[in-house]
Amino acid sequence: MQDVAAALGFGQPLYMVLYGVLIIFFCFFYTALVFNSRET
């Protein structure tokens, strides 16, 4: 568990990659919720 915490520490490469992936995922998720394709 400490290894995972160390790998996900602020400024670590894995932390930055995961942070970027989550931002992109939630952007797509939010867009899918807000812009309903059935309404257009």
C-alpha positions in Angstrom: 0.0 0.0 0.0 2.9 2.4 0.7 4.3 1.7 -2.7 1.0 2.7 -4.3 0.9 5.9 -2.2 4.5 6.7 -3.2 3.8 6.1 -6.9 0.7 8.4 -6.7 2.4 11.1 -4.7 2.2 14.7 -6.0 4.5 15.3 -8.8 5.2 11.7 -9.7 4.8 10.6 -13.3 2.0 8.1 -12.6 0.1 10.8 -10.7 0.3 13.3 -13.6 -0.7 10.7 -16.1 -3.7 9.5 -14.0 -4.7 13.1 -13.3 -4.7 13.9 -17.0 -6.6 10.8 -18.0 -9.3 11.5 -15.3 -9.7 15.1 -16.5 -10.2 13.9 -20.1 -12.6 11.1 -19.1 -14.8 13.4 -17.0 -14.8 16.0 -19.8 -16.3 13.4 -22.2 -18.6 12.1 -19.4 -19.9 15.6 -18.7 -20.4 16.4 -22.4 -22.3 13.1 -22.9 -24.7 14.1 -20.0 -25.2 17.7 -21.0 -25.5 17.4 -24.8 -28.2 14.8 -25.3 -28.1 13.6 -28.9 -31.8 12.7 -28.9 -32.7 16.4 -28.5 -30.9 17.6 -31.5 
